[in-house]
Amino acid sequence: MIEFYLDGRSGLSPYLQLVQQVRHALRLGLLREGDQLPTVKDVVARLAINPNTVLKAYRELEHDGLVTARPGVGTFVTRTLADTTLAAHGPLRQELRRWLARARKAGLDDESIEALFMTTFRSLAQEDIA
């Protein structure tokens, strides 16, 4: 089961953070069809957020066809976002772990690592477009 967290520095609203975390877990194969999402009550207790925030996130995921709510039972995954590239994730994750270790050894903090990654990612995406 997925465990949600909130990042006050992300710039995303809490409900969008929940949606994004579910979508990432589905894309990485961490959540599969039939898996149950945490109950609204559990998420509210763990994150100290408004129940309507969790409900809004779950409704958006349901609207996207990724989950379905079963009244009195819970919310369940109905579709995954994992694709044929899932097998490549393991080696890439190991390579990324080594890169992160080198970045930390070089003295970069989390924000610096994230900034370096995102600017490089966006720059490469722009080069691919051009």
Residue frames as a rotation matrix with the C-alpha (Angstrom) as fourth column:
MET 1
0.582 0.813 0.000 0.00
0.813 -0.582 0.000 0.00
0.000 0.000 -1.000 0.00
ILE 2
-0.080 -0.571 0.817 1.20
0.516 -0.725 -0.456 3.50
0.853 0.386 0.352 -0.80
GLU 3
0.163 0.072 -0.984 2.13
0.925 -0.358 0.127 5.87
-0.343 -0.931 -0.125 2.02
PHE 4
0.570 0.155 0.807 1.48
0.568 -0.784 -0.251 9.48
0.594 0.602 -0.534 1.16
TYR 5
-0.189 -0.588 -0.787 3.65
0.875 -0.464 0.137 12.40
-0.446 -0.663 0.602 2.23
LEU 6
0.865 0.428 0.264 3.38
0.499 -0.792 -0.352 16.15
0.058 0.436 -0.898 1.69
ASP 7
-0.280 -0.960 -0.007 6.21
0.955 -0.279 0.102 18.44
-0.100 0.022 0.995 0.64
GLY 8
0.530 0.518 -0.671 5.55
0.556 -0.810 -0.187 22.07
-0.640 -0.274 -0.718 1.55
ARG 9
-0.200 -0.716 -0.669 8.36
-0.196 -0.639 0.744 23.16
-0.960 0.279 -0.012 -0.80
SER 10
-0.454 -0.048 0.889 6.95
0.669 0.640 0.377 21.45
-0.588 0.766 -0.259 -3.90
GLY 11
-0.862 0.203 -0.464 4.73
-0.380 -0.865 0.329 24.31
-0.334 0.460 0.823 -5.00
LEU 12
-0.631 0.684 -0.366 1.93
-0.023 0.454 0.891 21.81
0.775 0.570 -0.271 -5.65
SER 13
0.010 0.727 0.687 -1.32
-0.933 -0.241 0.268 21.81
0.360 -0.644 0.675 -3.70
PRO 14
-0.501 -0.224 0.836 -1.73
-0.675 0.706 -0.215 18.88
-0.542 -0.672 -0.505 -1.31
TYR 15
0.499 0.742 0.447 -4.40
-0.277 0.626 -0.729 17.21
-0.821 0.240 0.518 -3.45
LEU 16
0.795 -0.263 -0.547 -2.17
-0.559 0.035 -0.829 17.38
0.237 0.964 -0.119 -6.54
GLN 17
-0.305 -0.921 0.242 0.71
-0.946 0.264 -0.188 15.90
0.110 -0.286 -0.952 -4.55
LEU 18
-0.156 0.332 0.930 -1.50
-0.419 0.830 -0.367 12.91
-0.894 -0.447 0.010 -3.67
VAL 19
0.864 0.495 -0.092 -2.58
-0.257 0.277 -0.926 12.52
-0.432 0.824 0.367 -7.30
GLN 20
0.438 -0.783 -0.442 1.02
-0.809 -0.128 -0.574 12.75
0.392 0.609 -0.689 -8.49
GLN 21
-0.428 -0.622 0.656 2.22
-0.854 0.516 -0.067 10.18
-0.297 -0.589 -0.752 -5.95
VAL 22
0.269 0.588 0.763 -0.43
-0.172 0.809 -0.562 7.67
-0.948 0.020 0.319 -7.05
ARG 23
0.935 0.077 -0.346 0.36
-0.347 -0.008 -0.938 8.29
-0.075 0.997 0.019 -10.73
HIS 24
0.040 -0.993 -0.110 4.09
-0.961 -0.008 -0.276 7.78
0.273 0.117 -0.955 -10.06
ALA 25
-0.381 -0.141 0.914 3.43
-0.607 0.784 -0.132 4.57
-0.697 -0.605 -0.385 -8.11
LEU 26
0.645 0.666 0.375 1.26
-0.088 0.552 -0.829 3.30
-0.759 0.501 0.415 -10.99
ARG 27
0.783 -0.400 -0.476 3.91
-0.587 -0.223 -0.778 4.21
0.205 0.889 -0.409 -13.57
LEU 28
-0.229 -0.965 0.128 6.67
-0.938 0.184 -0.293 2.48
0.259 -0.187 -0.948 -11.59
GLY 29
-0.049 0.288 -0.956 4.64
-0.170 0.941 0.292 -0.64
0.984 0.177 0.002 -10.92
LEU 30
-0.943 -0.304 0.133 4.50
-0.156 0.052 -0.986 0.00
0.293 -0.951 -0.097 -7.17
LEU 31
-0.318 0.917 0.239 0.70
-0.506 0.048 -0.861 -0.06
-0.802 -0.395 0.449 -7.33
ARG 32
-0.998 0.015 -0.063 -1.13
-0.042 0.586 0.809 -2.66
0.049 0.810 -0.584 -9.39
GLU 33
-0.294 0.950 -0.102 -4.69
-0.541 -0.078 0.837 -3.36
0.788 0.301 0.537 -10.42
GLY 34
0.358 0.567 -0.742 -6.72
0.327 0.668 0.669 -4.39
0.875 -0.482 0.054 -7.40
ASP 35
-0.614 -0.619 -0.490 -4.49
0.698 -0.136 -0.703 -2.66
0.369 -0.773 0.516 -4.84
GLN 36
0.544 0.818 -0.187 -6.31
0.793 -0.428 0.433 -0.55
0.275 -0.384 -0.882 -2.30
LEU 37
-0.231 -0.524 0.820 -5.41
0.095 -0.851 -0.517 3.07
0.968 -0.042 0.247 -1.62
PRO 38
-0.900 -0.076 -0.428 -5.31
0.430 -0.002 -0.903 4.18
0.068 -0.997 0.034 2.01
THR 39
0.117 0.991 -0.064 -8.70
0.981 -0.106 0.160 5.16
0.152 -0.082 -0.985 3.36
VAL 40
0.211 0.051 0.976 -9.53
0.179 -0.984 0.013 8.84
0.961 0.172 -0.217 3.51
LYS 41
0.964 0.209 0.166 -9.62
-0.130 -0.176 0.976 8.53
0.233 -0.962 -0.142 7.29
ASP 42
0.591 -0.802 -0.088 -6.09
0.730 0.486 0.480 7.04
-0.342 -0.348 0.873 7.39
VAL 43
-0.096 -0.629 0.772 -4.65
0.836 -0.471 -0.281 9.72
0.540 0.618 0.571 5.07
VAL 44
0.496 0.370 0.785 -6.29
-0.059 -0.888 0.456 12.50
0.866 -0.273 -0.419 7.11
ALA 45
0.993 -0.107 -0.046 -4.90
0.063 0.158 0.986 11.07
-0.098 -0.982 0.163 10.35
ARG 46
0.366 -0.921 0.130 -1.40
0.892 0.387 0.234 10.56
-0.266 0.031 0.963 8.94
LEU 47
-0.391 -0.574 0.720 -1.04
0.826 -0.564 -0.001 13.89
0.407 0.594 0.694 7.12
ALA 48
-0.322 0.375 -0.869 -3.32
0.648 -0.582 -0.491 16.11
-0.690 -0.722 -0.056 9.21
ILE 49
-0.992 0.078 -0.099 -5.15
-0.125 -0.665 0.736 17.43
-0.008 0.743 0.669 6.15
ASN 50
-0.297 0.954 -0.046 -8.78
-0.799 -0.275 -0.536 18.11
-0.523 -0.122 0.843 5.34
PRO 51
-0.260 0.264 0.929 -10.77
0.229 0.951 -0.207 15.04
-0.938 0.159 -0.308 4.25
ASN 52
0.779 0.605 -0.163 -12.06
0.026 -0.291 -0.956 17.02
-0.626 0.741 -0.242 1.25
THR 53
0.169 -0.819 -0.548 -8.46
-0.918 -0.333 0.214 17.31
-0.358 0.467 -0.809 0.00
VAL 54
-0.722 -0.410 0.557 -8.11
-0.281 0.910 0.304 13.52
-0.632 0.063 -0.772 -0.07
LEU 55
0.105 0.863 0.493 -11.56
0.401 0.417 -0.816 13.09
-0.910 0.284 -0.302 -1.60
LYS 56
0.690 0.097 -0.718 -10.71
-0.491 -0.665 -0.562 15.60
-0.532 0.740 -0.411 -4.34
ALA 57
-0.359 -0.899 -0.250 -7.52
-0.872 0.227 0.434 13.68
-0.333 0.374 -0.866 -5.18
TYR 58
-0.665 0.147 0.732 -9.34
0.101 0.989 -0.107 10.35
-0.740 0.002 -0.673 -5.24
ARG 59
0.466 0.885 -0.019 -12.14
0.169 -0.110 -0.979 11.82
-0.869 0.453 -0.201 -7.41
GLU 60
0.382 -0.400 -0.833 -9.58
-0.847 -0.513 -0.142 13.10
-0.371 0.760 -0.535 -9.92
LEU 61
-0.725 -0.670 0.159 -7.91
-0.580 0.719 0.383 9.68
-0.371 0.185 -0.910 -10.06
GLU 62
-0.292 0.720 0.630 -11.33
0.356 0.693 -0.627 8.10
-0.888 0.041 -0.458 -10.52
HIS 63
0.634 0.513 -0.578 -12.20
-0.268 -0.556 -0.787 10.59
-0.725 0.654 -0.215 -13.28
ASP 64
-0.038 -0.767 -0.640 -8.93
-0.981 -0.092 0.169 9.57
-0.188 0.635 -0.749 -15.01
GLY 65
0.705 0.440 -0.556 -10.03
-0.567 0.821 -0.069 5.93
0.426 0.364 0.828 -14.84
LEU 66
-0.292 -0.935 -0.203 -7.17
-0.498 0.330 -0.802 4.90
0.817 -0.133 -0.562 -12.56
VAL 67
-1.000 0.022 0.017 -9.16
-0.004 0.466 -0.885 3.99
-0.028 -0.884 -0.466 -9.44
THR 68
-0.196 0.981 0.006 -12.70
-0.047 -0.015 0.999 3.19
0.980 0.195 0.049 -8.45
ALA 69
-0.738 0.041 0.674 -14.41
-0.663 -0.232 -0.712 3.91
0.127 -0.972 0.198 -5.15
ARG 70
-0.346 0.645 -0.681 -16.46
0.292 0.764 0.575 1.16
0.892 0.000 -0.453 -3.54
PRO 71
0.021 0.409 0.912 -18.70
-0.667 -0.674 0.317 2.77
0.745 -0.616 0.258 -0.93
GLY 72
0.757 0.284 0.588 -18.05
-0.653 0.341 0.676 1.34
-0.009 -0.896 0.444 2.51
VAL 73
0.878 -0.465 0.116 -15.09
0.466 0.885 0.019 -0.71
-0.111 0.038 0.993 1.25
GLY 74
0.109 -0.877 -0.468 -12.44
0.260 -0.429 0.865 1.67
-0.959 -0.216 0.181 -0.10
THR 75
0.703 -0.015 -0.711 -10.74
-0.616 -0.513 -0.598 2.96
-0.355 0.858 -0.370 -3.22
PHE 76
0.343 -0.498 0.796 -9.06
0.251 0.866 0.433 0.46
-0.905 0.051 0.422 -5.52
VAL 77
-0.459 -0.617 -0.639 -6.67
-0.553 -0.364 0.749 0.67
-0.695 0.697 -0.175 -8.46
THR 78
0.574 0.724 0.382 -8.38
-0.060 0.503 -0.862 -0.23
-0.817 0.472 0.333 -11.73
ARG 79
0.917 -0.308 0.256 -5.59
0.297 0.097 -0.950 0.50
0.267 0.947 0.180 -14.19
THR 80
0.334 -0.886 -0.321 -1.82
0.603 -0.061 0.796 0.79
-0.725 -0.459 0.514 -14.16
LEU 81
0.893 -0.124 -0.434 0.41
-0.368 -0.757 -0.540 3.22
-0.261 0.642 -0.721 -16.02
ALA 82
-0.030 -0.931 0.364 3.41
-0.300 0.355 0.885 0.88
-0.953 -0.083 -0.290 -16.16
ASP 83
0.762 0.239 -0.602 4.56
-0.633 0.078 -0.770 0.07
-0.137 0.968 0.210 -19.68
THR 84
0.908 -0.389 -0.156 7.10
0.284 0.844 -0.454 -2.11
0.309 0.368 0.877 -21.43
THR 85
0.164 -0.896 0.412 9.96
-0.224 -0.441 -0.869 0.04
0.961 0.050 -0.273 -20.13
LEU 86
0.805 0.232 0.547 9.35
-0.559 -0.014 0.829 -1.17
0.200 -0.973 0.118 -16.56
ALA 87
0.850 -0.517 -0.106 12.10
0.527 0.843 0.110 -3.80
0.033 -0.150 0.988 -16.91
ALA 88
0.105 -0.846 0.523 14.64
0.541 -0.393 -0.744 -1.04
0.835 0.361 0.416 -17.57
HIS 89
0.687 0.257 0.680 13.80
-0.290 -0.761 0.580 0.73
0.666 -0.596 -0.449 -14.30
GLY 90
0.937 -0.301 -0.180 15.93
0.315 0.498 0.808 -1.50
-0.153 -0.813 0.562 -12.06
PRO 91
0.082 -0.977 0.197 19.29
0.997 0.079 -0.026 -0.84
0.010 0.199 0.980 -13.72
LEU 92
-0.047 -0.046 0.998 18.46
0.358 -0.933 -0.026 2.83
0.933 0.356 0.061 -14.23
ARG 93
0.882 0.403 0.245 17.47
-0.100 -0.348 0.932 3.16
0.461 -0.847 -0.266 -10.56
GLN 94
0.651 -0.711 -0.265 20.83
0.697 0.423 0.579 1.67
-0.299 -0.562 0.771 -9.52
GLU 95
-0.202 -0.724 0.660 22.67
0.891 -0.415 -0.182 4.07
0.406 0.551 0.729 -11.81
LEU 96
0.277 0.406 0.871 20.67
0.039 -0.911 0.412 6.98
0.960 -0.080 -0.268 -10.41
ARG 97
0.974 0.047 -0.221 21.45
0.214 0.117 0.970 5.87
0.072 -0.992 0.104 -6.85
ARG 98
0.164 -0.986 -0.044 25.17
0.969 0.152 0.195 5.92
-0.186 -0.074 0.980 -7.65
TRP 99
-0.240 -0.198 0.950 24.82
0.565 -0.825 -0.029 9.38
0.790 0.530 0.310 -9.22
LEU 100
0.692 0.571 0.442 22.95
-0.048 -0.574 0.817 10.66
0.721 -0.586 -0.370 -6.15
ALA 101
0.774 -0.486 -0.406 25.66
0.591 0.324 0.739 9.27
-0.228 -0.812 0.538 -3.86
ARG 102
-0.234 -0.894 0.382 28.31
0.963 -0.267 -0.035 11.10
0.134 0.360 0.924 -5.92
ALA 103
0.047 0.337 0.940 26.27
0.252 -0.915 0.316 14.31
0.967 0.222 -0.128 -5.80
ARG 104
0.951 0.310 -0.009 25.97
0.067 -0.176 0.982 14.08
0.303 -0.934 -0.188 -2.02
LYS 105
0.432 -0.873 -0.225 29.68
0.853 0.314 0.417 13.30
-0.294 -0.372 0.880 -1.73
ALA 106
-0.338 -0.520 0.785 30.36
0.779 -0.623 -0.078 16.44
0.529 0.585 0.615 -3.78
GLY 107
-0.890 -0.062 -0.452 28.46
0.389 -0.621 -0.680 18.42
-0.238 -0.781 0.577 -1.12
LEU 108
-0.699 0.694 0.173 25.12
-0.290 -0.497 0.818 19.00
0.654 0.521 0.548 -2.84
ASP 109
-0.771 0.560 0.304 22.05
-0.252 0.170 -0.953 19.15
-0.585 -0.811 0.010 -0.61
ASP 110
-0.332 0.718 0.612 18.61
0.675 0.634 -0.377 17.89
-0.659 0.289 -0.695 -1.64
GLU 111
0.615 0.606 -0.504 17.50
0.133 -0.710 -0.692 21.21
-0.777 0.359 -0.517 -3.12
SER 112
-0.039 -0.725 -0.688 20.70
-0.766 -0.420 0.487 21.54
-0.642 0.546 -0.539 -5.15
ILE 113
-0.821 -0.219 0.527 20.39
0.065 0.882 0.468 17.99
-0.567 0.418 -0.709 -6.45
GLU 114
0.065 0.943 0.326 16.77
0.712 0.185 -0.678 18.57
-0.699 0.276 -0.659 -7.43
ALA 115
0.578 0.113 -0.808 17.61
-0.276 -0.905 -0.324 21.88
-0.768 0.411 -0.492 -9.11
LEU 116
-0.466 -0.833 -0.298 20.50
-0.651 0.094 0.753 20.33
-0.600 0.545 -0.586 -11.05
PHE 117
-0.691 0.259 0.675 18.37
0.429 0.898 0.096 17.40
-0.581 0.356 -0.732 -12.16
MET 118
0.318 0.948 0.021 15.36
0.610 -0.188 -0.770 19.49
-0.726 0.258 -0.638 -13.19
THR 119
0.413 -0.195 -0.890 17.36
-0.528 -0.847 -0.060 22.10
-0.742 0.494 -0.453 -15.11
THR 120
-0.715 -0.698 -0.035 19.30
-0.475 0.449 0.757 19.38
-0.513 0.558 -0.652 -16.92
PHE 121
-0.472 0.640 0.606 16.08
0.608 0.734 -0.302 17.46
-0.639 0.226 -0.736 -17.64
ARG 122
0.562 0.741 -0.368 14.34
0.280 -0.589 -0.758 20.56
-0.778 0.323 -0.538 -19.01
SER 123
0.030 -0.650 -0.759 17.38
-0.712 -0.546 0.440 21.57
-0.701 0.528 -0.480 -21.04
LEU 124
-0.862 -0.354 0.362 17.57
-0.070 0.792 0.607 18.13
-0.501 0.498 -0.708 -22.63
ALA 125
-0.068 0.929 0.364 13.83
0.716 0.299 -0.630 18.19
-0.695 0.218 -0.685 -23.35
GLN 126
0.564 0.231 -0.793 14.24
-0.219 -0.884 -0.413 21.55
-0.796 0.406 -0.448 -25.10
GLU 127
-0.463 -0.806 -0.370 17.12
-0.669 0.043 0.742 20.17
-0.582 0.591 -0.558 -27.19
ASP 128
-0.713 0.252 0.654 14.92
0.409 0.908 0.096 17.22
-0.570 0.336 -0.750 -28.21
ILE 129
0.383 0.914 -0.136 12.19
0.486 -0.325 -0.811 19.62
-0.786 0.244 -0.568 -29.34
ALA 130
0.393 -0.290 -0.873 14.57
-0.535 -0.844 0.039 21.77
-0.748 0.451 -0.487 -31.38
